[in-house]
């Protein structure tokens, strides 16, 4: 896939492969395991020269901290917009010892990014035993806490915003979030 599929599909699959290998039961990402897996996948590209450089670019871009394909494609769009590599699955201390996790830390823009797929709140409601309304209210409180304690903008986007870089760029710009100058 890294050689021939669309960049979006190839990165999403590579991210999932890295996640399967390097995400631990203690909810941490083992960078050494990820790098070993990446190196072996890049070595496997040497079987044939066809698509090798494209495959290498996909594997070097891949990051198993992306939890879902929408996050993988979001990273591609952020890269196309000129953002530096975002921090992924960033922990923010919440009230009463809670930890809140954010999909993207856009440090150069002093912002957080959250990709929300269409079923996110339904899945959260099913998993928690709460109603969708209760889950949305809790999410609003979470976001208020994060904004208030970090002083950063929180921008949410969905599938409709990552069809291309320009669409995501307009969404981010509406919140004053733009990439910084590249060195």
Secondary structure as a PSIPRED ss2 file (coil, helix, strand):
# PSIPRED VFORMAT (PSIPRED V4.0)

   1 X C   1.000  0.000  0.000
   2 X C   1.000  0.000  0.000
   3 X C   1.000  0.000  0.000
   4 X C   1.000  0.000  0.000
   5 X C   1.000  0.000  0.000
   6 X C   1.000  0.000  0.000
   7 X H   0.000  1.000  0.000
   8 X H   0.000  1.000  0.000
   9 X H   0.000  1.000  0.000
  10 X H   0.000  1.000  0.000
  11 X H   0.000  1.000  0.000
  12 X H   0.000  1.000  0.000
  13 X H   0.000  1.000  0.000
  14 X H   0.000  1.000  0.000
  15 X H   0.000  1.000  0.000
  16 X H   0.000  1.000  0.000
  17 X H   0.000  1.000  0.000
  18 X H   0.000  1.000  0.000
  19 X H   0.000  1.000  0.000
  20 X H   0.000  1.000  0.000
  21 X H   0.000  1.000  0.000
  22 X H   0.000  1.000  0.000
  23 X E   0.000  0.000  1.000
  24 X C   1.000  0.000  0.000
  25 X C   1.000  0.000  0.000
  26 X C   1.000  0.000  0.000
  27 X C   1.000  0.000  0.000
  28 X C   1.000  0.000  0.000
  29 X E   0.000  0.000  1.000
  30 X C   1.000  0.000  0.000
  31 X H   0.000  1.000  0.000
  32 X H   0.000  1.000  0.000
  33 X H   0.000  1.000  0.000
  34 X H   0.000  1.000  0.000
  35 X H   0.000  1.000  0.000
  36 X H   0.000  1.000  0.000
  37 X H   0.000  1.000  0.000
  38 X H   0.000  1.000  0.000
  39 X H   0.000  1.000  0.000
  40 X H   0.000  1.000  0.000
  41 X H   0.000  1.000  0.000
  42 X H   0.000  1.000  0.000
  43 X H   0.000  1.000  0.000
  44 X H   0.000  1.000  0.000
  45 X H   0.000  1.000  0.000
  46 X H   0.000  1.000  0.000
  47 X H   0.000  1.000  0.000
  48 X C   1.000  0.000  0.000
  49 X C   1.000  0.000  0.000
  50 X C   1.000  0.000  0.000
  51 X C   1.000  0.000  0.000
  52 X H   0.000  1.000  0.000
  53 X H   0.000  1.000  0.000
  54 X H   0.000  1.000  0.000
  55 X H   0.000  1.000  0.000
  56 X H   0.000  1.000  0.000
  57 X H   0.000  1.000  0.000
  58 X H   0.000  1.000  0.000
  59 X H   0.000  1.000  0.000
  60 X H   0.000  1.000  0.000
  61 X H   0.000  1.000  0.000
  62 X C   1.000  0.000  0.000
  63 X C   1.000  0.000  0.000
  64 X C   1.000  0.000  0.000
  65 X C   1.000  0.000  0.000
  66 X C   1.000  0.000  0.000
  67 X C   1.000  0.000  0.000
  68 X C   1.000  0.000  0.000
  69 X H   0.000  1.000  0.000
  70 X H   0.000  1.000  0.000
  71 X H   0.000  1.000  0.000
  72 X H   0.000  1.000  0.000
  73 X H   0.000  1.000  0.000
  74 X H   0.000  1.000  0.000
  75 X H   0.000  1.000  0.000
  76 X H   0.000  1.000  0.000
  77 X H   0.000  1.000  0.000
  78 X H   0.000  1.000  0.000
  79 X H   0.000  1.000  0.000
  80 X H   0.000  1.000  0.000
  81 X H   0.000  1.000  0.000
  82 X C   1.000  0.000  0.000
  83 X C   1.000  0.000  0.000
  84 X C   1.000  0.000  0.000
  85 X C   1.000  0.000  0.000
  86 X C   1.000  0.000  0.000
  87 X E   0.000  0.000  1.000
  88 X E   0.000  0.000  1.000
  89 X E   0.000  0.000  1.000
  90 X E   0.000  0.000  1.000
  91 X E   0.000  0.000  1.000
  92 X E   0.000  0.000  1.000
  93 X E   0.000  0.000  1.000
  94 X C   1.000  0.000  0.000
  95 X H   0.000  1.000  0.000
  96 X H   0.000  1.000  0.000
  97 X H   0.000  1.000  0.000
  98 X C   1.000  0.000  0.000
  99 X E   0.000  0.000  1.000
 100 X E   0.000  0.000  1.000
 101 X E   0.000  0.000  1.000
 102 X E   0.000  0.000  1.000
 103 X E   0.000  0.000  1.000
 104 X E   0.000  0.000  1.000
 105 X E   0.000  0.000  1.000
 106 X E   0.000  0.000  1.000
 107 X H   0.000  1.000  0.000
 108 X H   0.000  1.000  0.000
 109 X H   0.000  1.000  0.000
 110 X C   1.000  0.000  0.000
 111 X E   0.000  0.000  1.000
 112 X E   0.000  0.000  1.000
 113 X E   0.000  0.000  1.000
 114 X E   0.000  0.000  1.000
 115 X E   0.000  0.000  1.000
 116 X C   1.000  0.000  0.000
 117 X C   1.000  0.000  0.000
 118 X C   1.000  0.000  0.000
 119 X C   1.000  0.000  0.000
 120 X H   0.000  1.000  0.000
 121 X H   0.000  1.000  0.000
 122 X H   0.000  1.000  0.000
 123 X H   0.000  1.000  0.000
 124 X H   0.000  1.000  0.000
 125 X H   0.000  1.000  0.000
 126 X H   0.000  1.000  0.000
 127 X H   0.000  1.000  0.000
 128 X H   0.000  1.000  0.000
 129 X C   1.000  0.000  0.000
 130 X C   1.000  0.000  0.000
 131 X C   1.000  0.000  0.000
 132 X H   0.000  1.000  0.000
 133 X H   0.000  1.000  0.000
 134 X H   0.000  1.000  0.000
 135 X H   0.000  1.000  0.000
 136 X H   0.000  1.000  0.000
 137 X H   0.000  1.000  0.000
 138 X H   0.000  1.000  0.000
 139 X H   0.000  1.000  0.000
 140 X H   0.000  1.000  0.000
 141 X H   0.000  1.000  0.000
 142 X H   0.000  1.000  0.000
 143 X H   0.000  1.000  0.000
 144 X H   0.000  1.000  0.000
 145 X H   0.000  1.000  0.000
 146 X H   0.000  1.000  0.000
 147 X H   0.000  1.000  0.000
 148 X H   0.000  1.000  0.000
 149 X H   0.000  1.000  0.000
 150 X H   0.000  1.000  0.000
 151 X C   1.000  0.000  0.000
 152 X C   1.000  0.000  0.000
 153 X E   0.000  0.000  1.000
 154 X E   0.000  0.000  1.000
 155 X E   0.000  0.000  1.000
 156 X E   0.000  0.000  1.000
 157 X E   0.000  0.000  1.000
 158 X C   1.000  0.000  0.000
 159 X H   0.000  1.000  0.000
 160 X H   0.000  1.000  0.000
 161 X H   0.000  1.000  0.000
 162 X C   1.000  0.000  0.000
 163 X C   1.000  0.000  0.000
 164 X C   1.000  0.000  0.000
 165 X H   0.000  1.000  0.000
 166 X H   0.000  1.000  0.000
 167 X H   0.000  1.000  0.000
 168 X H   0.000  1.000  0.000
 169 X H   0.000  1.000  0.000
 170 X H   0.000  1.000  0.000
 171 X H   0.000  1.000  0.000
 172 X H   0.000  1.000  0.000
 173 X H   0.000  1.000  0.000
 174 X C   1.000  0.000  0.000
 175 X C   1.000  0.000  0.000
 176 X C   1.000  0.000  0.000
 177 X C   1.000  0.000  0.000
 178 X C   1.000  0.000  0.000
 179 X C   1.000  0.000  0.000
 180 X C   1.000  0.000  0.000
 181 X C   1.000  0.000  0.000
 182 X C   1.000  0.000  0.000
 183 X C   1.000  0.000  0.000
